[in-house]
Amino acid sequence: MSEQAPPGGPVPPPPRRRMWPWVLLLVAVVLALAAGAVMAVLSDVLRSEGSRKVHIRYEVTGTARDVVLTYSTWRGEELSTGRLALRSLPWAGELDSKGFMSGGSFVVSVGRGGGDVSCAVTVDDGTRRTDSASGAYATARCDGY
């Protein structure tokens, strides 16, 4: 004869379903939806920034006689750079820039003759960056506009 459990004896509990796979799936879905929302917002910001036009005014004043200006700015998707040697100051220049990262860098370097220089960059929304330098081979930087 074989051994059998007596009738009416304890019934084993049904197997428990694991919850962690469902929780993990829910977390993954929420993260995917959040990433999609962030990408949509960033795409809209980049699209609007890419079509925005900015007017930039550069100015250099001082007593230095041998000055080199170096500037860069974004025009659409391309970085535009320029270099200009000056023998006398003051000097001013303007340009229109379009596209993401429309600001740039403006560096004024004094030659070996020395002297004082000041640079200023004004963006049409009123943002203004200034810097000054003095002496031979000194550099004034107006960046971050």
C-alpha positions as CSV (number, residue, x, y, z in Angstrom):
1,M,0.0,0.0,0.0
2,S,1.0,3.5,-0.5
3,E,0.9,6.4,1.9
4,Q,-1.7,9.0,1.2
5,A,-2.7,12.1,3.0
6,P,-5.8,11.6,5.0
7,P,-8.9,13.2,3.5
8,G,-9.6,16.7,4.9
9,G,-6.0,17.2,5.8
10,P,-4.2,20.5,5.2
11,V,-4.2,21.8,1.7
12,P,-1.0,23.3,0.5
13,P,-1.3,27.1,-0.2
14,P,-1.4,28.1,-3.9
15,P,2.0,29.2,-5.3
16,R,2.6,33.0,-4.7
17,R,2.9,35.1,-7.8
18,R,6.0,37.2,-7.8
19,M,5.3,40.9,-7.9
20,W,8.8,42.3,-8.7
21,P,8.6,41.6,-12.5
22,W,5.5,43.7,-12.7
23,V,7.0,46.5,-10.6
24,L,10.1,46.4,-12.7
25,L,7.9,46.6,-15.9
26,L,6.0,49.6,-14.5
27,V,9.2,51.5,-13.6
28,A,10.6,50.9,-17.1
29,V,7.4,52.2,-18.7
30,V,7.3,55.3,-16.5
31,L,11.0,56.0,-17.3
32,A,10.4,55.5,-21.1
33,L,7.4,57.9,-21.0
34,A,9.4,60.5,-19.0
35,A,12.3,60.3,-21.4
36,G,9.9,60.8,-24.3
37,A,8.4,63.9,-22.7
38,V,11.9,65.4,-22.0
39,M,12.9,64.8,-25.6
40,A,9.8,66.4,-26.9
41,V,10.4,69.5,-24.8
42,L,14.1,69.7,-25.8
43,S,13.2,69.3,-29.5
44,D,10.8,72.2,-29.2
45,V,13.3,74.4,-27.4
46,L,16.0,73.7,-30.0
47,R,13.7,74.4,-32.9
48,S,12.6,77.8,-31.5
49,E,16.2,78.7,-30.5
50,G,17.5,77.8,-34.0
51,S,15.2,80.4,-35.6
52,R,15.9,83.2,-33.2
53,K,17.9,86.1,-34.4
54,V,20.3,88.1,-32.2
55,H,22.0,91.4,-32.8
56,I,25.5,91.7,-31.3
57,R,27.5,94.8,-30.9
58,Y,31.3,94.6,-30.2
59,E,33.2,97.6,-28.8
60,V,36.9,98.2,-28.0
61,T,38.4,101.2,-26.3
62,G,41.7,102.1,-24.7
63,T,45.2,103.5,-25.3
64,A,46.9,100.5,-27.0
65,R,48.1,101.0,-30.5
66,D,48.7,97.4,-31.5
67,V,45.6,95.4,-30.9
68,V,44.3,92.1,-32.4
69,L,40.6,91.2,-32.1
70,T,39.5,87.6,-32.4
71,Y,35.8,86.7,-32.3
72,S,33.6,83.8,-32.9
73,T,29.8,83.4,-33.1
74,W,27.3,80.8,-34.3
75,R,25.5,81.4,-37.5
76,G,22.9,78.7,-38.0
77,E,24.8,75.5,-37.5
78,E,28.2,76.8,-38.4
79,L,30.8,78.5,-36.2
80,S,32.0,81.8,-37.7
81,T,35.4,83.2,-36.7
82,G,37.2,86.4,-37.5
83,R,40.4,88.2,-36.8
84,L,41.2,91.9,-37.1
85,A,44.4,93.9,-36.4
86,L,43.9,97.5,-35.3
87,R,46.4,100.3,-35.1
88,S,44.2,102.7,-33.2
89,L,41.1,102.7,-30.9
90,P,38.2,103.0,-30.4
91,W,36.6,100.4,-32.6
92,A,33.0,99.1,-32.9
93,G,31.4,96.4,-35.0
94,E,28.0,94.8,-35.2
95,L,26.5,91.6,-36.6
96,D,23.4,89.5,-36.6
97,S,23.6,85.9,-35.5
98,K,21.0,83.2,-35.9
99,G,20.8,79.8,-34.4
100,F,21.4,77.8,-31.3
101,M,24.3,79.0,-29.2
102,S,24.1,82.4,-30.9
103,G,26.7,83.9,-28.5
104,G,30.4,83.4,-28.9
105,S,33.8,84.6,-27.8
106,F,35.4,88.1,-28.2
107,V,39.1,88.4,-27.3
108,V,41.2,91.6,-27.5
109,S,44.9,91.1,-27.3
110,V,47.5,93.9,-26.8
111,G,50.7,93.7,-28.7
112,R,54.2,94.2,-27.4
113,G,53.8,98.0,-27.4
114,G,51.4,97.6,-24.4
115,G,48.6,99.9,-23.3
116,D,45.2,99.6,-21.9
117,V,42.1,98.0,-23.6
118,S,38.5,97.4,-22.7
119,C,36.1,95.2,-24.5
120,A,32.3,95.2,-24.4
121,V,29.8,92.9,-26.1
122,T,26.1,93.8,-26.0
123,V,23.4,91.5,-27.2
124,D,20.0,92.9,-28.2
125,D,18.3,91.6,-25.1
126,G,20.5,93.8,-23.0
127,T,23.1,91.2,-22.0
128,R,26.4,93.0,-21.7
129,R,29.9,91.5,-21.0
130,T,32.9,93.6,-20.3
131,D,36.6,93.1,-19.5
132,S,39.8,95.1,-19.3
133,A,43.5,94.4,-19.6
134,S,46.7,96.4,-19.4
135,G,50.3,95.9,-20.4
136,A,52.2,94.2,-23.2
137,Y,50.6,91.0,-24.5
138,A,47.6,91.4,-22.1
139,T,44.3,89.9,-23.1
140,A,40.7,91.1,-22.4
141,R,38.0,88.4,-22.9
142,C,34.3,89.1,-23.3
143,D,32.8,85.6,-23.4
144,G,29.5,83.9,-22.5
145,Y,27.0,86.2,-24.2
